[in-house]
Amino acid sequence: MTGHGAAAGTGPAGSGDPAHDRRALVVGGGLAGVTAALELADAGLEVTLLEGRPRLGGLAFSFKRGDLTVDNGQHVYLRCCTAYRWFLDRIQGAALAPLQDRLDVPVLDVAHAKGPRLGRLRRTALPVPLHLGRSLAAYPHLSLKERAAVGRAALALRSLDPADPALDGVDFATWLGRYGQSARSIEALWDLIGIATLNATADRSSLALAVMVFKTALLTEPGAADIGWARVPLGDLHDTLARKALDAAGVRTELRARAASLTRTAEGAWRITTDTGHHDAGTVVLAVPQREAHALLPAGALDDADTLLDIGTAPILNVHVVYDRKVLRQPFFAALGTPVQWVFDRTEASGLTDGGQYLALSQSAAQDDIDEPVAVLREKYLPELERLLPAARGAKVRDFFVTRERTATFDPAPGVGRLRPGTRTHAHGLYLAGAWTATGWPATMEGAVRSGIGAAHHALAALGRHHEHPPPGCVGGTPSRSAA
């Protein structure tokens, strides 16, 4: 998937000023921007990182609510996310976001005719695709016929190439229908995973992106889909440790410095103007959302920059509930037969120590709920939690609140692949980064880190600098092994 944009940057080989050519500006302090800044600095450039917010981390951050430290949303990654795992190592945070020993996802169906039924999606050490065979054979949320059909569809999916442009124009549900997947199979398996990773239901997801997720996570290596998540607040990783790594690398970080314009100086350098002044450099990486990038791009930087405005967005809602007692004895579970999607225990990570329990509900593809008042969401979700967790029926709710990310991800709708630009632009020294660029991935932490690596390495190549240790499989936005 090459996306819409430019192949190689055109124009002079540098700004004409050696001092400017040693300098780089990165606009945006999310995972893409932090990654690009670290890579550029590690290669010897003088890097300044500009972030409009008072913190780093982009949309994966934490904030204080009373005595609790709250993540704006639950974020997970998989063992196959090689770029994000490299990022955690680079900021010395891997031990704070460990992986499961083996994939194990409890799935609770509360709408079953005979009462609530618990199943599990877990793997063995057998080779692919046998590693999931035992789990699927015993999966109680599908009939024997449906399980057999799932196996046939998985084998067919394994032969597809997510980089095939033809797949981008087809929705995932249509393809699943061709391979005999029932509505129940889509609900209890394909959407169970797909909504959480793509932020869209199968009928609204590009087949190319769905193939990337399912093929990479479930059909490459036995352990590829093992799940990892932060056991500390995300801000400890993406802000505190990231800032420490940037400082150690010599990156100058300016917070509350929103880029207002990007222009060329008379000497040929790039100039970023903020509310507090301006910065000049020979290299610029725009690691901001697509609409912000569109507003900053100079004329001619892309073949048709207005296509960036055609990349839609999709919301994620997170529901936060603090009980006065323990109501869940597992770290997380997924749910069927209820509006609730995934529930995580965030008690320890939040700092809650008085015997209560803090649960976070992660609700992807949340178009129907994203603008509902808190009171309406409370009336909707508290009874559902009581259906799922009998212990919650007698528990007191100490706190209930929601966090909303209305533009949490780009919309993975069919056709989005042709809209996503590559890293390089037609303007020499100007590069794009962000999960919305043409990484071949859906909008994930993995995709964001990969985009930052790709932008930095293209910039270094244009400057004739060789980076000694590029993360394996992560250069240039080429799809490699990763998923959610």
C-alpha positions in Angstrom: 0.0 0.0 0.0 1.9 3.1 -1.1 -0.7 5.7 -0.4 -1.1 9.1 -2.1 1.8 11.5 -2.0 5.3 11.7 -3.4 8.1 9.3 -4.1 11.4 11.0 -3.4 11.7 14.6 -2.4 12.8 16.9 -5.1 14.9 20.1 -4.9 18.3 20.9 -3.7 20.3 18.4 -1.7 20.4 20.8 1.3 19.5 24.2 2.5 22.9 25.6 1.5 23.8 26.3 5.1 25.7 23.5 6.8 24.5 24.6 10.2 20.9 24.2 9.1 21.6 20.9 7.5 22.7 19.6 10.9 19.4 20.6 12.5 16.1 18.9 12.4 12.6 19.9 13.7 10.0 17.4 14.7 6.5 18.8 15.0 4.3 16.7 17.3 5.2 14.8 20.5 3.1 11.7 20.1 4.7 8.3 19.5 5.5 9.1 15.9 7.2 12.4 16.7 9.1 11.1 19.7 10.4 8.1 17.7 11.5 10.3 14.8 13.3 12.7 17.2 15.1 9.9 18.9 16.2 8.3 15.6 17.4 11.6 14.2 19.3 12.5 17.4 20.9 9.1 17.6 22.3 9.7 14.1 23.9 12.9 15.2 21.5 15.6 14.2 20.6 18.6 16.4 16.9 18.0 17.0 14.2 20.2 18.4 10.8 18.6 19.2 7.8 21.0 19.3 4.6 19.9 21.0 1.5 22.0 21.4 0.3 20.2 24.5 1.9 20.5 28.0 2.9 16.9 27.7 4.2 14.2 25.4 2.3 11.0 24.4 -0.3 12.2 21.9 -3.5 10.3 22.3 -2.0 7.7 24.7 -1.6 9.7 27.9 -2.6 9.9 31.5 -4.1 12.6 33.8 -5.0 13.0 37.4 -8.5 12.6 38.8 -8.4 13.1 42.5 -5.9 10.6 43.9 -6.1 8.4 40.8 -3.9 8.5 37.8 -6.1 7.7 34.8 -5.3 6.7 31.3 -7.4 8.4 28.7 -8.0 5.0 27.2 -6.9 1.4 27.4 -4.0 0.7 25.0 -2.6 -2.8 24.3 0.0 -4.1 21.9 1.0 -7.6 20.7 4.2 -9.6 20.6 4.4 -9.1 16.9 4.5 -5.3 17.4 8.2 -5.2 16.8 8.4 -1.4 16.4 6.5 -0.5 19.6 8.5 -3.1 21.5 11.7 -1.5 20.2 10.3 1.9 21.4 9.7 0.5 24.9 13.2 -0.8 25.0 14.6 2.5 23.7 12.9 4.5 26.5 13.7 1.7 29.1 10.1 0.9 29.7 9.7 -2.7 28.5 9.5 -4.1 32.0 6.6 -1.7 32.8 4.4 -3.1 29.9 5.0 -6.9 29.9 3.5 -9.4 27.5 1.4 -12.4 28.4 3.3 -15.7 28.4 0.7 -17.0 25.9 -2.3 -15.5 24.3 -5.3 -16.0 26.6 -8.5 -13.9 26.2 -11.6 -14.7 28.4 -14.7 -14.1 26.4 -18.0 -13.9 28.3 -21.4 -14.2 26.5 -24.2 -13.0 28.7 -26.9 -13.5 26.1 -26.7 -17.2 25.8 -30.1 -19.0 26.1 -28.8 -21.2 28.9 -27.3 -18.3 30.8 -23.8 -16.6 30.8 -21.2 -18.7 29.2 -17.4 -18.2 29.4 -15.0 -19.2 26.6 -11.4 -18.5 25.9 -9.3 -17.7 22.9 -5.8 -19.0 23.7 -2.9 -20.6 21.9 -0.6 -23.5 22.4 3.0 -23.9 21.3 2.1 -25.8 18.2 3.0 -24.3 14.8 0.7 -22.0 12.9 -2.2 -22.5 12.3 -2.5 -25.4 14.7 -1.6 -23.1 17.7 -5.2 -21.9 17.8 -6.9 -25.2 16.8 -7.6 -26.5 20.2 -9.1 -23.2 21.4 -11.3 -22.8 18.3 -12.5 -26.4 18.5 -13.7 -25.8 22.1 -14.9 -22.2 21.6 -18.4 -22.3 23.0 -19.7 -19.2 21.3 -19.8 -20.8 17.9 -21.5 -23.9 16.6 -19.4 -26.8 15.3 -20.4 -25.8 11.7 -19.3 -22.2 12.4 -16.0 -23.3 13.8 -15.2 -25.3 10.8 -16.1 -22.4 8.5 -13.8 -20.1 10.5 -11.0 -22.5 9.9 -11.6 -22.5 6.2 -11.8 -18.7 6.1 -8.5 -18.4 8.1 -6.7 -20.6 5.6 -8.1 -18.5 2.7 -7.1 -15.3 4.4 -3.6 -16.6 4.9 -3.1 -16.5 1.1 -4.0 -12.8 0.8 -1.4 -10.0 0.5 -2.4 -6.9 2.5 -0.3 -4.8 0.1 -2.6 -5.8 -2.8 -4.4 -2.5 -3.8 -7.4 -4.5 -4.9 -8.1 -5.5 -1.3 -8.3 -1.9 -0.1 -11.5 -1.3 -2.1 -13.4 -4.3 -0.5 -15.0 -4.3 2.9 -14.1 -7.1 5.2 -17.7 -8.3 5.9 -18.2 -8.9 2.1 -15.2 -11.1 2.0 -16.2 -13.0 5.1 -19.6 -13.6 3.6 -18.0 -15.1 0.5 -16.3 -17.6 2.8 -19.4 -18.7 4.7 -19.0 -16.7 7.9 -22.3 -16.3 9.7 -23.5 -13.2 11.5 -22.7 -14.9 14.7 -19.2 -15.8 13.6 -18.5 -12.2 12.7 -19.9 -11.0 16.1 -18.2 -13.6 18.3 -14.8 -13.8 16.6 -14.0 -11.5 13.7 -15.5 -8.4 15.1 -14.5 -9.3 18.6 -10.9 -8.8 17.5 -11.4 -6.5 14.5 -13.3 -3.7 16.3 -10.6 -3.5 19.0 -7.8 -3.4 16.5 -9.3 -1.5 13.5 -11.8 0.7 15.3 -14.6 -0.4 12.9 -16.9 -3.2 12.3 -16.2 -5.7 9.5 -18.7 -4.0 7.1 -16.9 -0.7 7.5 -13.3 -2.0 7.4 -10.9 -2.2 4.5 -10.1 -5.8 3.7 -6.5 -4.9 3.3 -6.2 -3.6 6.8 -8.2 -6.5 8.2 -5.9 -9.0 6.4 -2.9 -7.1 7.9 -4.3 -7.5 11.4 -5.5 -11.1 11.3 -2.7 -12.5 9.1 0.1 -10.9 11.1 -1.3 -11.5 14.5 -2.8 -14.9 14.1 -1.2 -16.6 11.1 2.5 -15.8 11.2 4.0 -17.1 14.4 2.4 -18.9 17.4 3.2 -16.1 19.8 2.4 -13.2 17.6 -0.9 -12.3 19.2 0.3 -12.5 22.8 -1.1 -9.3 24.5 0.9 -6.7 26.4 -0.3 -3.6 28.2 1.1 -1.0 30.6 1.0 -1.9 34.3 1.7 1.7 35.0 0.0 4.9 33.8 0.7 5.5 30.1 2.1 8.9 31.0 4.9 7.2 32.9 5.9 5.6 29.6 5.0 8.0 26.8 5.7 11.2 28.7 8.1 10.7 31.6 10.3 8.0 30.2 10.1 9.4 26.7 11.1 12.8 27.9 14.0 11.3 29.8 15.2 9.4 26.7 14.9 12.6 24.5 16.9 14.6 27.1 19.6 11.9 27.2 19.7 11.9 23.3 20.3 15.6 23.3 16.8 16.5 21.9 15.5 19.9 22.9 11.9 19.5 23.7 9.5 22.5 23.8 6.0 22.0 25.2 3.1 24.3 24.6 4.7 25.2 21.3 2.1 24.7 18.6 3.3 25.1 15.1 1.5 28.0 13.3 3.2 28.0 10.0 5.9 26.3 7.9 7.8 28.4 5.4 11.2 28.6 3.6 13.8 31.1 4.6 15.8 33.1 2.0 18.7 30.8 2.7 16.6 27.8 1.8 16.0 26.4 5.3 12.7 25.4 6.8 11.2 27.8 9.3 8.5 26.7 11.9 6.8 29.6 13.6 5.1 29.1 17.0 3.5 31.5 19.4 6.8 32.0 21.1 9.1 32.4 18.2 10.5 30.5 15.3 13.0 27.7 14.6 15.0 27.0 11.4 16.4 23.7 10.2 17.2 21.8 7.1 14.9 18.8 8.0 11.4 18.9 9.2 9.2 15.9 10.2 5.5 16.8 10.6 4.2 14.2 13.1 0.7 15.7 13.6 -2.8 14.6 12.6 -3.7 14.7 9.0 -5.7 17.9 9.2 -2.9 19.7 11.0 -0.4 18.5 8.5 -2.6 19.7 5.7 -2.7 23.2 7.2 1.1 23.3 7.5 2.1 21.7 4.1 3.5 24.1 1.5 2.0 24.2 -1.9 3.2 21.3 -4.1 4.5 19.2 -1.3 2.0 16.4 -2.2 0.4 15.7 -5.6 -3.0 16.5 -4.1 -2.7 17.6 -0.4 -6.5 17.9 -0.2 -6.8 14.1 -0.1 -5.6 14.3 3.5 -8.9 15.9 4.3 -10.7 12.9 2.9 -9.1 10.6 5.5 -12.0 10.2 7.9 -11.7 9.7 11.7 -13.3 7.2 14.1 -14.1 7.7 17.8 -13.3 5.6 20.9 -15.1 6.0 24.2 -13.7 4.8 27.5 -16.0 4.3 30.5 -14.3 4.4 33.9 -16.0 2.8 37.0 -14.6 2.8 40.5 -16.3 0.2 42.9 -15.9 0.0 46.6 -14.8 -3.6 46.4 -13.3 -6.2 44.0 -15.8 -7.3 41.4 -13.4 -8.7 38.7 -10.7 -11.4 39.4 -9.1 -11.4 36.0 -6.9 -8.7 34.5 -9.3 -8.3 31.5 -12.0 -9.9 29.5 -14.0 -9.4 26.3 -17.8 -9.5 26.2 -20.6 -10.7 23.9 -24.3 -10.1 24.0 -23.9 -6.7 25.6 -22.8 -3.2 24.5 -19.7 -3.7 26.6 -16.7 -4.7 24.5 -13.5 -5.1 26.6 -13.1 -4.6 30.4 -9.7 -4.0 32.1 -8.7 -3.9 35.7 -6.8 -0.6 36.2 -6.7 -0.7 40.0 -3.0 -1.1 40.6 -1.9 1.1 37.7 -4.1 4.0 38.8 -2.8 4.0 42.4 -6.0 2.9 44.0 -5.0 1.2 47.3 -8.0 1.2 49.6 -9.6 -2.1 48.7 -11.8 -0.8 45.9 -11.5 -1.7 42.2 -11.2 0.5 39.2 -12.4 -0.9 35.8 -12.0 0.7 32.4 -14.3 -0.2 29.6 -12.8 0.3 26.1 -15.5 1.0 23.6 -14.2 1.2 20.0 -16.2 2.2 16.9 -18.2 4.3 19.4 -20.2 6.5 17.0 -23.5 5.8 18.8 -22.2 6.7 22.2 -19.4 9.3 21.8 -21.6 12.3 22.3 -24.1 10.9 24.9 -24.2 12.6 28.3 -22.5 11.0 31.2 -25.8 10.3 32.9 -27.1 8.4 29.8 -23.9 6.3 29.6 -24.1 5.6 33.3 -27.7 4.3 32.9 -26.5 2.2 30.0 -23.3 0.6 31.2 -23.7 0.1 35.0 -26.5 -2.5 34.5 -24.5 -4.2 31.8 -21.5 -4.6 34.2 -23.9 -6.1 36.7 -25.0 -8.6 34.1 -21.4 -9.5 33.4 -20.1 -9.4 36.9 -22.4 -10.7 39.6 -20.2 -9.3 42.3 -20.9 -5.8 41.0 -24.6 -6.1 41.9 -24.1 -5.4 45.5 -21.1 -3.0 45.1 -21.2 0.7 45.6 -20.1 2.9 42.7 -17.7 5.4 44.1 -17.0 7.2 40.8 -18.2 7.0 37.2 -16.8 9.1 34.4 -16.0 8.8 30.7 -13.1 9.9 28.4 -13.9 10.6 24.8 -11.5 10.6 21.8 -13.8 11.7 18.9 -10.9 11.5 16.4 -9.1 8.6 18.1 -8.0 7.0 14.8 -8.2 7.4 11.1 -11.3 5.6 9.7 -10.2 2.3 8.2 -13.0 2.3 5.6 -12.5 0.7 2.2 -10.5 3.0 0.0 -8.6 4.7 2.7 -5.3 3.1 1.5 -5.2 5.3 -1.6 -5.6 8.4 0.5 -2.7 7.7 3.0 0.4 9.6 1.9 3.9 8.2 2.1 6.6 9.5 4.4 8.4 11.6 1.7 7.1 14.7 0.1 8.1 16.7 -3.1 9.6 19.3 -0.8 13.2 18.4 0.0 13.8 17.9 3.7 10.1 17.7 4.6 8.6 14.4 5.8 5.4 13.1 7.2 4.8 10.8 10.2 1.8 9.5 12.0 -0.3 6.4 12.2 -2.5 7.8 9.4 0.4 7.7 6.9 1.0 4.8 4.5 2.4 2.3 7.0 0.1 -0.5 5.8 -1.2 -0.7 9.4 -4.3 0.4 11.1 -4.1 3.3 13.5 -2.2 1.8 16.4 0.8 2.6 18.6 2.8 0.2 16.4 1.8 2.1 13.2 2.7 5.4 14.8 6.2 4.2 15.9 6.8 2.7 12.4 5.9 6.0 10.7 8.4 7.9 12.9 11.1 5.4 12.1 10.4 5.6 8.4 10.4 9.4 8.3 13.7 9.6 10.2 15.4 7.1 8.1 14.3 8.7 4.8 15.5 12.0 6.2 18.9 10.5 7.1 19.3 8.9 3.8 18.7 12.2 2.0 21.4 13.7 4.2 23.8 10.9 3.4 23.9 9.7 7.0 23.9 6.1 7.9 22.0 5.0 11.0 23.8 2.1 12.6 21.0 0.2 14.2 17.6 0.5 12.5 15.0 -1.5 14.3 14.5 -4.8 12.4 11.6 -4.8 9.9 10.7 -1.2 10.6 12.3 0.9 7.9 10.4 2.9 5.3 6.9 2.1 6.3 7.0 -1.3 4.7 4.5 -3.7 6.3 6.2 -6.2 8.5 5.2 -8.2 11.5 2.8 -6.4 13.8 -0.8 -5.8 14.4 -2.8 -4.1 17.1 
